Amino acid sequence: MFTLQCGKQRSCKSTGSGLGTRVLSLLEEEFPDVCRIVTAVYPSAEDDVITSPYNTVLAMQELTEHADCVLPVENQSLLDILNKIDAMSYGTKLGPGVKRNNCVTSGGSRLSGAQKPFDAMNNIVANLLLNITSSTRFEGSLNMDLNEIAMNLVPFPRLHYLVPSLTPLYSLADVSIPTKRLDQMFSDAFSKDHQLIRANLKHSLFLASALMVRGDVHMSDLRRNIERLRSSLPFVSWNQEGWKTGLCSVPPVGHSHSMLALSNNTCVKATFMELRDSFTKLYKKKAHLHHYLHVDGMEQSIFSEALSSLTGLIEDYHHLDVSKSRLQRDTPRLRIATGSSS
């Protein structure tokens, strides 16, 4: 498991899209039976690197072909979460129980519009990785092996992009307040405010979902909340029971419980369509291509292939969305199952 910066190499310190995807392909060659889970950080719409759409689309082709699971994280979503934590830390509603110099923001000054606190953004991604690996480090009544994530959440090999959500946010900010109702934590897991990618899970189709809970939570709590939420979360007709759950008994330091939700949901299609549009605006004018084509082995056809791969991925998600109609349910499912991406 490693973190990959899709668009550029400066924010959210990482391996970079080119080197990262190269390492990913080498890992597949050397360790074909090991599950490859990648946390991929996507650039925001206001990204200050003009070639980031090229880098991201080129990386997407490798992620689709060589990763078993990809956890997409958007820079803008990280900034939005930091602003929420900052408002909690400096707001008047919570009183003196909030630690202003908390473990995420790592400083006492408020965030400005032009400021991009990369260390704090990295800390949020680190919390994601701490939660996803908690079952391998601590005891629990229902620990989840990392290999089970791909096994249970990826029904089609190419559609392995899982939307992560962290809740409660105050567990990131060292906020010393009475914990929210446990049921609220489960509801927040499917709220846009807690997702690490800007999308609306409830307006799109779920293929599967995992709830990885830490702390003093019982199996009965999990079952009760899954039943409570089931009617509001549209799952594909052939996987209505597509829930995977994990219970780790050790909570984050200083808190009673926390949860990481991973959702295989067609809402990622909107993010990929925005990325394709940004790529196309540059590519149709062949803008900045010379920065890539002067490298040995780099040809313009590579860009066309990467764009075709992304378009095929978008169409696969689109066909699943269409399958919500009874009349078109089975054909798209069979098409994706065969691996076609036309």
Secondary structure, 3 states (H helix, E strand, C coil): CEEEECCCCCCCCCCCHHHHHHHHHHHHHHCCCCCCEEEEEECCCCCCCCCHHHHHHHHHHHHHHHCCEEEEEEHHHHHHHHHHHHHHHHCCCCHHHECCCCCCCCCCCCCCCCCCCHHHHHHHHHHHHHHHCHHHHCCCCECCCHHHHHHHHCCCCCCCEEEEEEECHHHCCCECCCCCCHHHHHHHCCCHHHECCCCCHHHCCEEEEEEEEEECCCHHHHHHHHHHHHCCCCECHHHCCCEEEEEECCCCCCCCEEEEEEEEECCHHHHHHHHHHHHHHHHCCCCCCHHHHCCCCCCHHHHHHHHHHHHHHHHHHHHHHHCCCHHHCHHHHHHHHCCCCC
